[in-house]
Amino acid sequence: MDGTNYTTRYADLTTRQALVVAGVSALVISACLIVSSIGGEPRGVSQQGGQDLRVYRNIVTRVHAGEDYYAAAGDELRANGYPTGSLFNWRPPTYAWLIGKLPAPSWGQALICMLALITLLLTYNVVQQDGKAWQAVAAVLLLMGVFQWCVDGDAFLSQELWAGILIALSVCAYALSYRPLGVAAGLAALFLRELSLPYCLIAVVFAWRQRQRKEIIAWAAGFTLYALFLAYHAMEVGRHITPADRAPASWIQFGGVFFILKTCRMNVFLLALPPWVSALYLPLALLGLIGWRGMTGLRITLTVGAYLAAFAVVGQPFNDYWGLLCAALLPFGFVWGPAGIRDLTRAILQPVPHGAALRAPSQA
């Protein structure tokens, strides 16, 4: 039912607790605004990632023509000056096997667009079941800014985009009690990009806490298959690495807030706006996620938190496209931001006994 649980966790705070949350939020917003004012413009998928996408296109074309993925990837990476001395510079072959075996790459683009459309439809239902219709519409519109990469040239070849859409699809599936779809989408994201592992581990913890025995078995089977797949991948990469291949620079860069803000801008709407808009968007999204009651809000909060914590430490400056892994989750929190601010304000100005909001009738 629309708006059945429209209050946030902040409605239960005492005045002192609400003041602490408000103070921390103000500090976070201030830090983001300061960093955004001194940082440069992120280059994004369509600019920095242009060379990456051309390489992916060439690899897919060669696989489609019948060549071995690892031979094609090695040739293309070296020809374009990429370091190839590490396993982690060689992307898992899933995307090339999938798109390269289709009648044409455009079929792969059609497939990812279909996944994005399904995710949009599920997103509306997920947000509406706890909130208001306007929140559901707003979340869908914001998600369209992330999913526009699906139709932006060769951006659909980015494995992070596939993984991010599948993670969002998995979240929605769990929220609507389609648990098998949640597992399948999560594992598909993992096979496409190993950076999906944090989300998958969080999903396993949820399954364990909820005593979903069949789901735990499914995840265990999926992880076993993935371990075998990863072993095969490592073996093939080892066979194709040459003594002349150079190792990459360290991914441990401690980019902090600056890099986090770059990753959260992997939404075409934010890329078209000044950086300070993202500096407000991210804290408001986090405020909304933390305040969103229920398991769905908690699942998304932990996932986004895990990625942002990782991005604060890991990632070279040009790895901002990693933000596609969680960019599709931030709109869920952003649309809950206004309700969070409302409840914080009420808790500060009109304190109520702890837990009273839970006992009050839900708003229509």
PyMOL commands that set and color helices and strands:
alter all, ss='L'
color gray80, all
select helices_A, chain A and resi 9-12+15-38+44-47+50-64+69-79+87-89+94-100+105-130+133-151+153-157+159-175+179-192+194-209+213-240+256-264+268-271+275-291+295-311+317-327+330-334+337-349+356-359
alter helices_A, ss='H'
color red, helices_A
deselect
rebuild
show_as cartoon
